[in-house]
Structures are given as structure tokens and as C-alpha cells.
């Protein structure tokens, strides 16, 4: 049962937020977005994967930075949400309110996506001058911080330099989020590498809670990261992945980017579900079992 009788206070591409006064209820749907479009098809259990992998990382990384999590236990749901507990189980987080830093805090350890495109045009990525001779999926000598602006739903994020980020949020804040984002990426990458997963890049979001910088929103999920199988990694080409790059690639091959995106075939939906769940299992070391079966 979806939350059809309760209207969210705000709605993102994938998540719905419910303002509870002193806190927020964050619900991950099974929606999927690509190229800044929300697709018409849903990916079964995707919201559960996103939430449960975020919960894993919030706990794993808690010694690096505090986070916004209060609870993900249905016993702590506010009364008006209890009738929907079966739908919400495994896909919600009760979180502290935060004053969000208006940056997408992206860390790249490998050259891919928009970073690769910019490098091929100018030899730089968001102001970072990179060595000559890098190719698709090259590992960078060290991770780089490549922030972007936070666009409204339906608009496009804009990659910016660190200097531009300083203009937007102040040098002290930009430096803080850069250093924390790189520390988080390094810790997560080390853990994932041991489990056969390369984190090529990822996006973090930060906010201020009680005067302190905190990690917020989703964390190191297949929606916010590029996850590659380490045993198949080969520079010079696009990599197989455990994330929604598979959907992006299908759309690029089957859509001229005009009008609304086409419907996804059943086999693409099934394969995407499989990829998301495989990422969860490799990173957390536990089998994915739908929350309804764990109740």
C-alpha cells in the first residue's frame, strides 16, 4: 500500500519527504530517474535497497562524521503512518532536520560520465587539471572533489569548480565538505574493494544540525554512485556496473532524447532490480531479503 492518503511536504526524483515538525520522514520510492527525467516505470524493491544500503553506510561511516538518522524501525513511526507500515518497512528513515548545504558533493576516483566528457574536451574536470593520456574509466592518482549545483526537479545540475563552490557557500564550508567527502569516499572505497566493488564516483549531501556538519540524504547507493565489478575492470572502455548506468545505456541506445523517455522493457526492469540487489549484497555482505519477509 503506497502512501496515497498522505501528501508529501516535498518530492524529489526518488524520495518523498514528510515534515513532522521537529523531524522528517524520508521515504524511498521505487521510482528511477535518468538524464534528469523520472521514468514511467518503477524498479521493484529499489527503494528498499537504497534505504538499507544507506543505513549500512551511515553506521559504517559514523566515526568520520555524524549523520541525520534517528530511526528506521517501524515501531518509531508516527501514528498517522502506522496504517502504511507494511509499505514503509525497509524504505523509510526518520531523520533530524538540517540546514542543507546547497551543493552536490561529488568525489571521483575514476574518470567516467560528465568528468570523462569534460576531460576529453579540455583536459580538466571541474577545475582540476589532469594528466594527459587518461582514457575512459582510468583510475585517478587520487580522488578529486568535483561539486555541482543542486538543481530543482526537472532541471540539470551544473558542474562547478571548487572556487565557484567557495563563492556559493563560503571558503570554510566548501573546504569542510570537500575534506569530509574525500575522507568518506576513501573509507567506503577501501571497504568495497575488499568485497569486489569499485566505487568509481559518488555524491554526498551535507547539512548543519545543531551547529555541526552532518551527513544527510542517501549515502553511497546505486543511485548516487557508480559501482563497478572489480574482477571485470578494464580501463579504456565503459564498465559493467551495479547501478543505473545500465538504464542510461539502454535509453541512449533506444531514445533520441526528444520528448518523454520510452517505457522500459520487462527484461531491463528485471536486470536493473538484479543489479541493485547484487550491489547491496556485495557491499553489506548479507543477502537481500524483502523487508516484508523479515517482518
Protein Blocks (a to p, Z undefined) as FASTA:
>chain_A
ZZfkbccfbdcfkbccddehjaccddddfbdceehiacfbdcehklmmmmmmmmmmmmmm
mmmpccfbfbfcfklgcfklmmmmmmmgopaccdddddddfbdcdddfbdehjllmmmmm
nopaehiacdehiaehiacfbdcddddddddehiacddddfklmmmmnojklmmmmmmmm
mmmmmmmmmmmmmnopacfbacdddddeehiacdehjehiaklpccddfklgcghiacdd
fbfklmmmmmmmmcghiajdddddfklmmmmmmmmmmmmmmmnopacddfklmZZ
